[in-house]
Amino acid sequence: MKRSKKLLALYVALLFGLFFSVSSSAQEAARLSRASVCFRIPCNIWTDDARFAQLLEILGKYPGIADELTFFTQKTHTPIPDDELERRCVLLKQRIAEAHARGYRAGINLMCTLGHHPENVPHSIGPEFPRAQTMDGKIAEGTLCPNNDLFRERIRRVYTAAAKAGPDYIWIDDDVRVIHMLDSDGTHGWICFCDNCMKTLSQQFDEEIDRDFIRAHYNEPDVLAKIRTFTSDTIDGLFALIEKTVHDVDPDMPLGFMTGERYDEGYDFERWAKTLSGPNRDKEVYWRPGGGFYEQSYMSALFGKSHEIGRQVSLLPPEVVVIQSEIENFPYQFLLKSANVTTLEAVSHIAAGCTGAAFNVLTNNDEPLDEYEDLIAKIAERRPFFDLAVRYLGRNPNVGIFPLWERTEGYYPNRSPVQALTSCFSEAGIPVAYKYLPDQTNVGVLSHAYLSHHTREEAKKLFQMGIYTDVNALNLANDPESYALNDLTGMEYDGEIRVDGIEKFEEHPLNGPFAGRTRDLRQSFWREPICSLKKTNENVETLSSCVDYAGDQKAETIVGVFENSLGGRVCVNGFYPWSNFYNNSKQSQIRAIVRWLSRDRLPGYVDSFALVNFWMRAPNADGGFAGIAINSNYDPIKNVALMLKTDKDSIDVYDYSCRKTTVKASSSDAAGYRRFVVPEIKPWEPVLFVCE
C-alpha cells in the first residue's frame, strides 16, 4: 500500500522532534528543535545483504545517532548505464523499507546526474550520449552535456526509477556544476561549449559566436556574465525537469542539492531552491553545502571549509531549513581524519550556518565495518551537542565583521581573496558575518578585487562604514581615474620596505598596554613588502610604524586609522594585513581596531590571548542570542574572556558533553559590553554560549 509521504514526514517529525513544516512562513518562524543528521551509505555496503545487516546492527547500538540513511546510487563518478541504475533502484526499495523498519527516514543520493570526472569510463553510460566540451574543444568523457533531448530523456528515466523506489527524499549530488576533471592530470573545464550549447549561448550575445570567440574574450566581465547566465539557466532548467519528474511520481517528496563555492555558475541558490520547490513553491527543499577538507594535517582548512559553507548558507532562502553539511572523509582511509576531528567539523559547520550534518565517512572498500565502530560511537556521543547547538542557533544569520564579497566575484579576472580576509579575523576571536545585514553589520573588510567592480557612488557608500583594508585597495580607492576617494581614505601609498622591516606598536589607546612592542615577520624568509603610508589628512592617527633591526625608523606609519567627513572609519594596514595575527599585541590591536571601526556595535569578541574561532548569531525576536567558540589549538585555554554586547548579567555555557555552567559577568564598560569568563575550553573542542 502506497504511503502518504506528507503524513509519514509529519509522523517522523513528531517521533524524532525534527523540524519539517508545511508552509514557508511556518518554517521561517520555527525555532529548530534539533539537528538533522544522516549517514550516507556507500554502494559496497547496501548492495551486500550481510554488510548492510551488519551496519544496521552497529548503528542500532547507538539509538538516536542519526535520523536518516541516504543511499548512494554508485561508487564511481561517471554516469552508469540506465538499466543498471534502474536495477539498483529495485534493491534500494528493499533497503529503504529495512531502514524504515529501524526507525530511520531513508533517501537516495543520485551520485551522477551529469557526471563528475573520467573514472570507470569503460563501464559508464554509452557514447551515444553527448559529452560536455570545453572552450578548447576538449571532450569531458565523464560528464554529459545537459542540453540535448537524449539527456533529458535519461533524466526522466533515472529520476522516475529513483522516485518509484519509495524514498523519503532524493538528493542531487554536486556534479551539477561547471568545473569537472577532464584528464588524469586534473585538468578542469566548463560545461558546456559543444556546438549545440554554443547555439544557445549565442542568444545571450544576439549574434552567433564560437569557441574561438569565448577563448579570446573569456576574461571580459560582460562575456563572463553572459556565460554565467547561460550556465545558471542550464542548471535551473535541469532542476525544473527533475522537479517535475519526481513530483509526477510523488507530489510531496523533498528534493535536495549539494553545493560548494559556486561563483562560476552565478551562485543562484535562491533561484534553484525555488525551482526545486515546484511551481507553487510548496515542496520542501534540502541543501548540503560542502567543500574540501578530507584529512586533518592542515586544521585551518577545517575552518576555511566552514567559512565557505557560511557563504553558501547565506544565499539560501529562509524556507530552506534542512541544511546538512557535507562531512566527507574521502578517500575513506580511516587514519586520515580522527573521530574527534570528524565530529568537530560538524560543529564548526553548524556554527557557520548549517542545521545538521551528512556523514560520508564509511568505507568504500571491503574492510570490516566494525573497524568504523569507534567513529560511529563518537558521532553518537557528540550528537546531543549538535542538537543543542541547532536548537539555540537555528537559522539566525551570523553577525560580526563582514569580509566583503558577492556571488558574482568569480566573473572578474582578479578574484577576491575572501577566504584569507575571513580566516584571519575568525581565528582571532572576532565573529564573522557572511552577508551584509544593515542593522547588524557595520564593519567591512575590503579587498582590491571587491572594490574594482563597483561604481564610485557604491565605493563612496562603503567608506561611510567601518572599513579595514590593505594598500592595494587603498591605491585603487585613491586612483583619480577610478574612484578619487582620497578625502575619505585620509592616507596614500608612500613606498615599500622590502628588507628588515619590523612593526612597532606606537602609543595609542587602541594599542593599550602593548605600545612599544614589536612584530617581526622576517621579510628575508617571507618576502611580502611592507607598505609605508603617507597621511593626507592631519586627523590620521598612527598605530604602527616600521623599524629595522637596529631600531631605526624606516616608516612613520604602516598601520593608520582615520575618521572621514562622512562619518566612516578607516583602517589601512600595510604590514601583513591578512596573516600572522598570533602575537598577543597584534591580536589585541586587531580586536581594538574592529571594535573602534564598529563604533562599539560589534556584537562580541574573544578578549583572551588564544586561538579561538568564534561565531555569533543575530538575536531572536526576544533579544536572546547564542554563539560557538572553538579552541583551535592543542592546549587547553583557561579563563577565556568573552566580551558580549548585552545588558544581561549572566550567560549559560555548554561544553561538549552538554554540561551547563552559568557564568556571571565579571565586569562591564561604558559602551555596554559585559565580560564573561569561561573557566576552560579543552583542545579542539567547542563551547556553546547562550544569552536568553
N, C-alpha and C positions, 0 to 999 in steps of 0.2 A: 504494500500500500504506500502510495507516494506521501512523503511527509510535507507538511506546510513549512517552508523554511522560515517564514516570519514567526510562526508560533514556536518553532524549535529555537530560533535565536532568542526569543523572549524568555523561553524556559531556561535556556543555558545562562542567560544574563542573571536571572533570579538565582539559579543554582550556584553560580560562581561569583556573583557580585560584580559582573563586568558592566560595561558602560554603553550598551547598544540602545539606541533610541530611534524613534520613528521619524521625527521631524528635525530639520536643520536647526530651528530655533531652540528646540529642546536640547540638542547636542551642544549648542553654544553655551547654554546656561548651566549645563550639568557640571557638577563637581565630581570628577572621576573617582571611583571608589577603590580601584586597584589597578595594577599594571596588567597589560595584555602580553602574555608570554607564550611563545611557541617553540617547538623543536622542528627543524627542517630535516626530513628523513631521506637519506640517500637511497638511490635505487638498489644498491647492493644489499641493503637491509630489508626493504619492504618486498622485494621480489623473491625473497627466500623465506619460506614458511618458518623454519626453525629460528633464523636470525630475528625475524620480526617478533616472534613469540618471546624470544629472549629479551628484546628491547622492552616490550610491554611489561615483562616480569621485573626488569630492573627499575623502570620508571615507577612501577606500582609500589616499590619500596618507599617512595618519597611522595606521599599524597600531596596534591596541590602544587607540585613543581611546575606544571605547565597547564595551560588552558586548551592548547591546540597542538595537533600534529599536522605538519604540512609536508606533502609528499612530492619530491622532485620527480619529474617525468623521465629524466635521463641523467646520466653521469657526465657525458661529454658535451661539448659546446657548439656542435654543428647540428642543424635540424635532422632528425631521424626520419625515415620513411613514414608516411601517414598510416599505413596499415599496421606498422609496428607500434606506433603511438596509440592507435585505437585498441590494439590487443592489450597494451599495458593498462589502458583505462578500464578494461573489463576486470582485471585483477584489482585495480585501485578501488573499484566499487566494493569489493570484499574487504579490503584493508580499511576503508572508511567506516564500514559497518563494525569492524572489530574495534576501531578507535572509539566509536560512539558507545559501544558496549562497556568500555572502560571509563566513560565519562568525559572524553575529550571531544571538542569540536575538531573537525578534520577537513583539510582542503588540499587542493592540487596546485603545485607550482609549475607552470609551463616553462621549462628551462630555456627552450629555444622557440621564439616567435620569428625573429629574423635570423638568429644565429650569432654567436659571439666571435669566433675566430676559427681558423682551419685546424680542427682536431678530429680525428676519426673520420676523415673525409671519405675513405673508401666505403664506409658503411652509412654514409649520410644520404640525404634526400637526392634524388636523381638529377642529372644535368638538364633535364627539361625545364626545371625551374630557373628563371634568370637570376644570376648573381649580381650583387652590388658591384659598382665600378667606381674607381677613384677618378679624380680630375686628370690623372696621368694615363687613364685608360686601363689601369691595372684591375684585374678581377679578384674579388674577395671570395675565395672558394667556400668559406664557411658562413657567408652572410647572404641572405636572399634580398633581392630588390623588392621593396614593399609596394611598388606602384605598377602592378600589372594584374590582369584578370586571373591568371593561373595562381598567383599568390593569394588573392582574395578568396578564391575557391578553397584553397588549402586552409586558410584561417577559419572559414565557416565549418569545414570538416573537423579539424582537430579541436577547436573550442566547443563544438557541439558534442564531440565524444567526451571531452572533459566534463562538461556540464551534466551529461547524462549519467556520469559515474556517481552522481549524488553528493558532491562535496558541499560543505557549508560555505565555501568561498573559493575563488580562483585567483591566483597571483600571476601577473605578467612579470617576467624577470627583466633584468636591466640590460638585456641585449637589444631592447628598443632604444637605440641611441645612435649617435653619428660615428663614434670612434670604434673601430674594430681592428683587430690584428689581421694583417694580410699574409704575412710570411712568418716563418720560424724565427726570423731575426727580430720580430716585434714591430715591424713597420706598421704604421697606422694609416687609416684613410677614412674619408667621409662616406656616408650613404646619402644619396647615390647619384652618380653623374653618368649613368648609362644613357644611351641615345633617347630612350623613352622618357626618362626623368628630365633630360635636358629640354625636351619639348615643353614639359610642364613648368620647369624653372624659367624658361624664356618668357612665359606670361608675366612674370614679375618685372621683366625689363621692357616689355612692349616691343620686343624685337627678337629675332632668332639669334641665339648665342650658342657657342660650342665650348668644348672643354679647353680649347686654346685660350678663349676669352677669360674663362674662370682662372686659369693658371696665371694669366698676365695681370689680372686685376683683383686677385683674391684678397689682398690686404687692404683694399679700399673700403672704408666704412660703409658706403652705400651698397656696394656689392655684397659685402658680408651680411648686411642687414637683410637683403633680399634672399640670400641663401638661408639665413635663419628662418625667415618667414616660410619659405618653401619647406624646410625641414620640420618646423613646428606643425605646419598644415598636414604634412605627411603623417606625422605621429598622431595628430588629432583625428585624421581620417581613419587610421588603423584602429584607434580606440573606439571610434563610433561603430565600426564594423564588429569589433569584439563585443562591445556592449550589447548591440542588437542580437548577435548570435547567441550569447549566453542567456540573455533575458527572454529570448524566444523560448528557451527550454525551461528556465526557472526565473520568473519575473522578480524574485526577491533576493537573488544571490549577490552578495557583495563581491566587488572586484577590487583587486589590489595591484599596485605598481611599485616596482623597486627602482630607485634612482641613485644618482651620485651628483657631483657638481655638473651642471648641465648648461654652461654658458653657450656652447656651440649649437645648442638646439633651441635657444631662446628662453630656457628656464621657465617654460609656460605651464608650471604645475597647476595653477588655479584653473586654467582653461582645460587642461587634460583631466583634472579631477572632476570637473563639472560634466565633461563628456562621458566619463565612465559612470557617472551617477544617473545617466539616462536623460531622455528628452524632458522629463518633468522634474529633473534634479532631485529625485526622491529615493534613489538607491544608495546604499551605504558604500563608501569607498575607503579602502585601507591604503596605507603608504608604508614603504620600507626604505628609508634613506640609508645610504651607505657610503663607503669609501675604503681606501686601502689601509688596513692595519692587521697584518697576518702573523706577526711574531713580535716578541717582546724585547728585542735587543735595543730598540730605539723608542723608549717610552713616550717621548714627547710626541711621537706620531699618533699615539692614542688620543691625546687631547686635540691634535690637529684634525683628526677624523671627527671628533666631537664638534669642532667649530664648523667643519664642512657640513655636518648634519644639521647644526643650528641654522645655517644659512638656508639649507633646503627646507627645513620645517617652517621657517619664517615666511615662505612663499605659499604655504598651503592655506586653503580657505578654512575658516574655523569649524565648519561642519565635518572636516576630516579629523576624527578623534582617535582612531586606532592607528597609531604610528609606532611600528615595531622597528627598532634599529636593527640593521644588519650586524650580527656578531659572527664573523666568518674566520675560521682557523685554517683556511686553505694554506698549503696543500694537505692538511689534516695529518701532520706529523706531530704526535702528542706533545713532545717536549719543546716545540717552538713557542707555545704560549701556555702559561700555567693556568690552573683553575682560578687562582686569585686574580690574575690579570684579566682573564675572560669575564669574570663577574664584575670586576671594577669597570671594565669597558661598558657594560650595560648601564651601570650607574652614571658614568660620565655622559653617555648619550642621553639618558633621561634628564640629566641636569641641563643639557643643551636644548631640550625641547621634545624628546620622544615620550611616548606614554607606555612603552613596553619594549620588548626585545624579541628577536627571532634568532635562535641559536642554530647556526650551521656549523657544528663543532664535532659531529660524529664521523667515524672513519668511513672513507670511501674504498677501503681495501678489505681484505678478508680477515682482518685481525679480530680476535675475540672481543666481544662488546664489553666484557667485564673489565677490560683494560681501561675503559672510559667511565667506570662507575664512580671513581673519586671525583671526576669532573662533574658528573651528574649530581652527586651528593653536595658539592659546593654550590652549584646553582640552586638546589633546593634550600640550602642553608641561607643563601642570600635573598631568596625570593621575597620574604617578608619586608626587607628593606626596599626592594623595587616597588612593592605595593605602597609602602608608607610614603615614599618619595612622590609617586604619581598622585597619591591622594591629596598631598599638600601643594604640589606644583601644578598639576592639571595641565591645561592648555594655555595658562597665562604666559604672555611673552616675556622673554629675557630682557632685562633692563641694565643700563650701565653705559659705559663708553661705547661709541659706535664706530668701528672701523668702516669708513665709507666705502660702499660697493654697490653695484647694481647688476641685475641679471643680464644686462646687455654687454658687460665688460669684455666678454670673450670676443667681441666683434671689433676690437681695436688692437693694432699691432703690439702695443706695449700693455700687457695685462697688469692689472693692479696686483701688487704683492699682498693681497688681503690676508693670506694666511700668516705671514710674518707680522703684519700690522695687528693681528688679533692675538697671537700666542704670547707675545712679549708682555702684554698687559695682563692677560688672564692668569699667567703663572706668577705674576707679581701680586696677586690677590685683588685685582681690580675687576669688577664684573663687566661682562661684555654683552651688548645688545646686538642682535642680528638684523634688525630693521629699524628704520627711523621712526620713533614714536614722539611726536612733538611735545606731549605732556610729560614724557619720561626721559627722553634722551636729548641732552643739550651740549654734549661734547662729541666732536667728530675727529677721527684720525684720518688725515688727508694725505693721499699719495699723488704723485705727478700724473699717473695714469688716470685716476679718477677725475682729477681737475681738468685734464686735457680735453674731455669731450662734453664740457658744459659751456653754456654761454656766459658772457661777462656778468649778466644780471644774476644768473644762478650762482656763479662763483662769489659774487658780492654778498649774496644771502648766506653762503657758507661762513663768511668771515664776520657774520653777526652772531655766530655760535661761539662756543669754545672750540678752538682748533689746535690740535697737536700735529706738527708736520716736520718734514726734513727740508734740506736746502734745494733738492730737485724740484719739489712742489713750490717752494718759495720763489725760485727763479722764474718758473712759469707764471705764477701769480703776478710777479713784478714786470714781466715782459711787456713793453709798450705796444707790441704788435698783437698781443694776445689779450691780456686782462688789465694791465696797468693799474694794479691794486696796491701800489707802494704805500699809499696813505693808510691802508688798512693792515698791512703787514708790519710796518714800522722798522723792518730790517732788510738788508740785502747781502748777497754773497760778496765776500771780501777776500777770496783766495783760499788756497789749500795748504795744509801742513801734511806732508807725505811721510815724514820720518820723525820718530822720537816724540810724538805728541802725547801728552798726558792731560786728562781732565782734572781741573782743580775746582772744588766747590767754594764759591765765594760767600762772603757774609750776606745773607738774605733770609728773610723769615721762612721762605719755602725750603731752605736747606736746614733750618733749625740748628741742632747741635752738631751737625756734620760739616759745618763751614771749616775750611782748611784741609779737609780730607782730599785724597786724590784717587783717580780710577785710571789705571794703566792697562790698555787693551793691546799693547805690544804690536805696534804697526809693522815691526820688522818681520812678524810672523803672519798676521792677518792684515793685508795691505789695503785696508779701506782708508781713503783720505779723510782727514779732519777738515771741516769747513769753518773758516772764520766768518763771523757776522759783523757787518757794519751797521751801526744804529743810524737810521734815517729819521728817527723821531726821538726827541730828548726824553720821552717817557718810557722808552725801552729800558728794562732792568736786566742786569746780568746775573745769571745763576751760576754759570760755569765759565772759566777761562781755560786757556791751554798753556801748559808749561812744558819744558823739556827736562831731560834727566839731571840737569844742573839746577833746576828750579827757576830758570829764566823764562819770562813770559813770552810766548810765541803768538798769542792772540788774546785780545782783551775779552772777547765774547765768543763762545761756541754754543752756549745754550742761553737763549734770551726769552723774556716774556714781555707782552705788550697788551694794553687795553686800548682799542681804537675808538674812533669817533662815533661808530655805530653801536658801541656797547659790546662788541665782540672781544673775546680774549684769545690771544695767540701765543703759542709756544713753538719756537723753532729750535730744533736740536741738530747740531752739526757734528756730534760725536757719537757714532754707532747708535743711531736713533731707534733701531728696531731689534737690538740684541744686547745680550750680556747685562741684564738688569739684576745681577746676582750679588752685588755688594750691598751691605746694609745702607750705606749712604745713598746709593743710586736708587734702590727700591724706595726709600723714604722720600727722596726728591721726586720721583715719578708719581708716587701717590699724592704728594702735596700739590704737584702741578695739575694733576687731573682734578683734584678737588677744587683748586683755585679756578681752573677753566670752567668748571660746572657751576661756579658761584654757590658752592655748597648745596648743589642739587644732586650730586652723586648719591645713589640710594644707600651705598655702604661699601666697605672695603676691608681687607685684612690689614691690621696695623701691627704686625709682628714680622721680624726678620725671618722669613720662611718661604719655602717654595710651595705655594698653595694655589691650585687652580680653583677659581671662585665664580659661582653663578648666582644671580638673584632674579626673581620673577616679579613682575608687576603686581601690585596689591589687588586683592579681591575687592568686591563691592563693599565689604565690611571693613576694609583697611588692613586686613591681615595679609602677611606676605611670608615667603619662605625662600630658601636657597640651599645650595650644596657647596661645601668646601672639601677639597680632596688634597690630602697630604701627598705631594708628588715627589717624595724623597724617601731615602732608605732609613732614616732616623725618625723616631717619634718626635712630635713637636709638643712641647709643654706650654701651657698658658697662652693659647692662641687668642689674640685680641681681635674681635670683630667690632668695627665701628659702623653702627647702623643708624640711619636717619629715621627715628621713631620717637614717639612720646611714651612708649611702653617701658615699664620698669624691669621686665624680665622676658626671656625667650626660652623656648624648650629646644634642647639639643638632643638628637637621637644618634647613637653610634651604630656601627654596622650590625650589631645584634639587636637593634631597635630598643635598646635601653634608653630611657628618657632621663635627662638631667635638666632641671630648671636652673638657668643661670640668670642671676640678677645683675643689673647694670652697676658697674663699679664707679662710674663717673659719667659726666656729660659735659658738653661745651655749649658755647653761646649760639652756635649755628644749629643746634638741635640734634647733634649726634650723641648717641649713648655708646659706651664701651662695655662690651660683654666678653668676658674672658672664659674661653672653653678650656677646661683643665688639660686635655690631651687629645691629639689626633694621631693615631698609630700610622706607621709607614704604609703608604699606598692604600690607605683606607679613607672613606668619606665620613663626614657628618652631615646630617640634615638639620638645619636650624629653622624654627618656626616661630613667628611672632603673630599672635592672634589677638 
